[in-house]
Amino acid sequence: MHPDDLKAIWICHECKMKFVFHSDIEDHNDSTGHKVTEKKMLITMIPSAETLT
């Protein structure tokens, strides 16, 4: 499991697909050829429950 799994929402700039697992991003790169990198992804961090209380 990648350290950012379930802690961030990754959005592809090319097709606007959303991901919460890093492995899904890698699969997306392979299947679409979008070569998604951190520079081409919008990353939104999900706050922890402790932060919200």
C-alpha positions as CSV (number, residue, x, y, z in Angstrom):
1,M,0.0,0.0,0.0
2,H,1.3,3.5,-0.9
3,P,1.6,6.0,2.0
4,D,-0.9,8.4,0.3
5,D,-3.6,5.7,-0.3
6,L,-6.9,6.8,1.2
7,K,-5.3,10.1,2.4
8,A,-5.7,12.0,-0.9
9,I,-7.9,12.2,-3.9
10,W,-5.9,12.3,-7.2
11,I,-7.5,13.8,-10.3
12,C,-6.1,13.3,-13.8
13,H,-5.8,16.7,-15.5
14,E,-6.3,15.1,-18.9
15,C,-9.6,13.2,-18.4
16,K,-10.7,14.3,-14.9
17,M,-10.8,10.7,-13.5
18,K,-10.5,10.5,-9.7
19,F,-8.4,8.0,-7.7
20,V,-7.8,7.2,-4.0
21,F,-5.3,4.4,-4.6
22,H,-1.8,5.0,-6.1
23,S,-2.0,1.6,-7.9
24,D,-5.1,2.8,-9.7
25,I,-3.1,5.8,-11.0
26,E,-0.4,3.4,-12.3
27,D,-3.1,1.3,-14.0
28,H,-4.6,4.5,-15.5
29,N,-1.2,5.5,-16.9
30,D,-0.9,2.0,-18.5
31,S,-4.4,1.8,-20.0
32,T,-4.8,5.4,-21.2
33,G,-1.2,6.5,-21.9
34,H,-1.9,9.7,-19.9
35,K,1.5,9.5,-18.2
36,V,0.0,11.0,-15.1
37,T,2.6,12.4,-12.7
38,E,2.3,14.6,-9.6
39,K,2.8,17.6,-12.0
40,K,-0.2,16.5,-14.1
41,M,-2.4,15.5,-11.1
42,L,-4.5,17.6,-8.8
43,I,-4.0,16.3,-5.4
44,T,-6.5,17.0,-2.6
45,M,-5.5,15.8,0.8
46,I,-8.3,14.3,2.9
47,P,-8.2,15.6,6.5
48,S,-8.0,13.0,9.3
49,A,-10.9,12.6,11.7
50,E,-8.8,14.1,14.4
51,T,-8.4,17.3,12.3
52,L,-12.1,17.5,11.8
53,T,-13.0,17.4,15.5
